[in-house]
Amino acid sequence: MLQQIQETKDFLLNNNVTLPQVGIILGSGLGNLANEIIVEKAFPYNEIPNFPTSTVEGHSGKLLFGKINGVNVVAMQGRFHYYEGYSSQETTFPVRVMKALGIEYLLLSNASGGTNENFEIGDVMLITDHINMIPDNPLRGKNHNELGPRFPDMSEPYSNDLNQKILKIADKHNIKLQQGVYVAFSGPTYETPAEYKYVKIIGGDAVGMSTAPEVIVANHMGIPCAAFSVITDLGVEGKIVEISHEEVQEIAAKAEPKMTLVIKELLSTLYIKSEAQI
């Protein structure tokens, strides 16, 4: 793994990318945040050594380097999933590369089903914690001490400091952000009514098929994380309806501007001194 990380890093540096300050991972239907990036370099995943290839509609499959509000970012326009046949180590490999390039924060987004009866379709949920039900921990196997400890602490998987900044920004713009626990299932099937009920019983407010493994790896390497779930369907008794991937993308795209506004202002808040110097 260490050799692969170095190979991928060298490839990107040899292509003269600007070293990023913040990493961003964009989920289903949420790739339009990339339009806010002043893109300097773009690499299709299939051109990057050791990168998997995204096979899901709505995940365009590009690694973008550029700036948002003067902050250097690297953004995954589409992510990788366990259900595509990749191991959790493979799906989280890009996070390892981002860290090797120097990111100081990781921001993530996903589309998910809401199991909290107070949620509505189109809501944006700020993730406060997660339960990982994907049957393959990305840290399974040999631990590389150069990357992080054998038994990493997960008492604060999502940065309280980042979340407080996000809530303050949302309040300033009168944007309603729900808060809750995200449960990661393997997919690719959407949940049955009994599974939605199970998610609620174990303490979940939303359920999806990603994010938790990436956050585990980020915590392993000491990267503060913040993540958003766009609620694209409801797993609440009496509100469960048939859902398609196309509908998920459509609903996520409508909710995205709220998330985009918050992320743009968060970056300015984190790097206000850097921005003033540009």
C-alpha positions in Angstrom: 0.0 0.0 0.0 2.8 2.4 0.9 4.4 1.9 -2.5 1.1 2.4 -4.3 0.4 5.6 -2.4 3.8 6.9 -3.3 3.4 5.9 -7.0 0.0 7.8 -7.2 1.4 10.8 -5.4 4.4 10.9 -7.7 2.2 10.7 -10.8 0.1 13.7 -9.6 3.1 15.8 -8.6 4.8 15.1 -11.9 1.7 16.5 -13.5 2.3 19.8 -11.5 -0.8 19.7 -9.3 -1.1 22.4 -6.6 -0.8 20.8 -3.2 -4.3 20.8 -1.7 -5.3 22.1 1.7 -8.7 20.4 1.8 -10.1 17.2 0.3 -13.7 16.9 -0.8 -15.6 13.7 -1.7 -18.9 14.2 -3.7 -21.6 11.7 -3.6 -24.6 10.7 -5.8 -26.1 13.6 -7.5 -23.9 16.0 -5.6 -21.1 16.4 -8.2 -22.2 19.9 -9.2 -20.2 21.4 -6.3 -17.3 20.9 -8.7 -18.7 23.8 -10.7 -17.6 26.1 -7.9 -14.0 24.9 -8.3 -11.7 27.0 -10.4 -10.2 23.8 -11.9 -6.5 23.8 -12.6 -6.0 20.1 -13.3 -8.5 17.2 -13.9 -7.7 13.5 -14.0 -10.2 10.8 -15.1 -9.8 8.0 -12.5 -8.8 5.5 -15.2 -5.7 7.6 -15.9 -4.5 7.7 -12.3 -2.2 4.8 -11.2 -3.7 2.5 -8.6 -7.1 4.2 -8.6 -10.2 2.1 -8.9 -12.8 3.2 -11.6 -16.2 4.5 -10.6 -19.0 2.5 -12.2 -22.0 4.3 -10.8 -24.2 6.8 -12.8 -24.0 10.2 -11.1 -20.4 9.7 -10.2 -18.5 11.2 -13.1 -15.2 9.8 -12.0 -12.7 12.6 -12.0 -10.1 13.9 -9.5 -10.1 17.7 -9.6 -7.4 20.1 -8.4 -8.2 23.8 -8.1 -9.4 26.5 -5.8 -12.7 27.4 -4.0 -12.7 30.9 -2.5 -8.9 30.9 -2.8 -8.4 27.7 -0.9 -6.5 24.9 -2.7 -8.7 21.8 -2.9 -8.7 18.3 -4.3 -12.1 16.9 -5.1 -13.4 13.5 -6.0 -16.2 14.0 -8.4 -17.7 10.6 -7.7 -16.5 8.0 -5.1 -16.0 4.2 -5.0 -18.2 1.7 -3.1 -17.9 -1.7 -1.6 -20.9 -2.9 -3.6 -19.0 -2.2 -6.9 -16.8 -5.2 -5.9 -13.9 -3.2 -4.4 -12.5 -3.9 -0.9 -12.9 -1.1 1.7 -9.1 -0.6 1.4 -9.5 0.1 -2.3 -12.5 2.4 -1.9 -10.6 4.5 0.6 -7.3 4.6 -1.2 -7.9 8.1 -2.6 -8.1 9.4 1.0 -4.7 8.0 1.7 -3.4 9.8 -1.4 -5.1 13.1 -0.4 -3.3 12.9 3.0 0.0 12.2 1.3 -0.5 15.3 -0.8 -1.0 17.3 2.4 -4.8 17.9 3.0 -5.6 19.2 6.5 -9.4 18.6 6.4 -11.8 16.2 4.6 -15.3 17.2 3.6 -17.7 14.5 2.4 -21.3 14.2 1.1 -23.7 11.5 0.3 -27.3 10.8 -0.6 -29.2 8.8 2.0 -32.5 7.5 3.2 -33.9 9.2 6.3 -35.2 7.1 9.2 -35.9 10.0 11.6 -39.6 10.9 11.5 -38.7 14.6 11.8 -36.9 14.5 8.4 -38.3 15.4 5.1 -37.2 14.6 1.6 -34.7 17.2 0.5 -33.3 17.9 4.0 -29.6 18.2 4.5 -28.2 16.3 7.6 -24.9 17.2 9.2 -23.5 13.9 10.3 -22.5 13.8 14.0 -21.5 10.1 14.2 -21.8 6.9 12.3 -22.4 3.2 12.6 -20.4 1.1 10.1 -22.4 -2.0 8.9 -20.3 -2.6 5.8 -18.7 -6.0 6.4 -15.1 -5.0 5.6 -13.2 -2.5 7.8 -10.7 -0.6 5.7 -8.1 -1.0 8.5 -8.4 -4.8 8.4 -5.0 -6.5 7.8 -1.5 -5.3 8.3 -1.2 -1.9 9.9 1.3 0.6 8.5 2.5 2.7 11.5 3.6 5.4 9.0 -0.1 5.9 8.2 -1.6 5.7 11.7 -2.0 3.5 14.8 -3.1 -0.1 14.9 -6.2 0.8 17.1 -7.2 4.4 16.2 -9.5 6.3 18.5 -13.0 7.0 17.1 -14.5 9.0 19.9 -14.9 12.0 17.6 -15.1 10.7 14.0 -16.7 13.9 12.8 -14.9 17.1 14.1 -17.0 18.9 16.7 -15.1 22.1 15.8 -15.9 21.8 12.1 -19.5 20.9 12.9 -19.9 24.0 15.1 -18.5 26.2 12.4 -20.9 24.7 9.9 -24.0 25.1 12.1 -23.0 28.8 12.7 -22.8 29.4 8.9 -26.1 27.6 8.3 -27.8 29.7 10.9 -26.4 32.9 9.5 -27.9 32.0 6.1 -31.2 30.7 7.5 -30.4 27.2 6.2 -32.0 24.4 8.1 -29.5 21.6 8.8 -30.7 18.4 10.4 -28.2 16.6 12.6 -27.9 12.9 13.2 -26.2 9.5 13.0 -25.4 7.9 9.6 -25.5 4.2 9.2 -23.5 2.6 6.3 -24.8 -0.6 4.7 -23.1 -2.4 1.9 -25.8 -2.0 -0.8 -26.5 -2.0 -3.6 -30.1 -2.7 -2.7 -32.1 0.0 -1.1 -33.4 -1.0 2.4 -36.4 -3.1 3.1 -39.0 -1.7 5.6 -37.6 -4.0 8.3 -34.1 -2.8 7.6 -35.2 0.8 7.9 -36.8 -0.1 11.2 -33.6 -1.8 12.3 -31.6 1.4 11.5 -33.8 3.5 13.6 -33.7 0.9 16.5 -29.9 0.9 16.6 -29.8 4.7 16.7 -29.5 5.8 13.0 -31.1 8.9 11.5 -30.1 8.2 8.0 -28.7 5.2 6.0 -26.5 5.0 2.9 -23.8 3.0 1.2 -20.6 5.0 1.7 -18.8 7.6 3.8 -18.1 5.6 7.0 -15.0 3.7 5.6 -13.6 7.0 4.2 -14.0 8.6 7.6 -12.4 5.7 9.4 -9.3 6.0 7.2 -9.2 9.8 7.7 -9.4 9.3 11.4 -6.6 6.7 11.2 -4.4 9.4 9.7 -5.6 12.3 11.9 -7.6 14.2 9.4 -10.6 16.2 10.8 -13.8 15.4 8.9 -17.2 16.9 8.3 -19.9 15.2 6.3 -23.4 16.0 4.9 -26.2 13.6 4.0 -28.9 14.8 1.6 -32.1 13.0 2.5 -33.4 11.7 -0.8 -36.1 9.2 0.5 -37.7 8.3 3.7 -37.5 5.0 5.6 -40.2 6.1 8.0 -43.2 3.9 8.5 -46.1 5.2 6.5 -43.8 7.3 4.3 -41.8 4.5 2.5 -42.3 4.7 -1.3 -40.5 3.0 -4.2 -37.3 4.9 -5.0 -34.9 4.8 -8.0 -31.3 5.9 -8.4 -32.5 8.5 -10.9 -34.8 10.0 -8.4 -32.1 10.0 -5.8 -29.8 12.0 -8.1 -32.6 14.5 -8.9 -33.5 15.2 -5.3 -29.8 15.5 -4.3 -29.2 18.0 -7.0 -32.0 20.2 -5.8 -30.7 20.2 -2.2 -27.1 20.7 -3.2 -27.0 24.5 -3.4 -27.6 24.7 0.4 -24.7 22.4 1.0 -22.5 24.2 -1.5 -23.0 27.6 0.1 -22.1 26.2 3.5 -18.9 24.5 2.3 -17.7 27.5 0.4 -18.1 29.7 3.4 -16.6 27.1 5.7 -13.4 27.1 3.5 -13.2 30.8 3.8 -13.6 30.6 7.6 -10.9 27.9 7.9 -8.4 29.8 5.7 -9.4 33.4 6.1 -5.7 34.5 6.5 -4.7 32.5 3.4 -7.5 34.0 1.4 -6.5 37.6 2.5 -3.0 37.0 1.2 -4.2 35.8 -2.2 
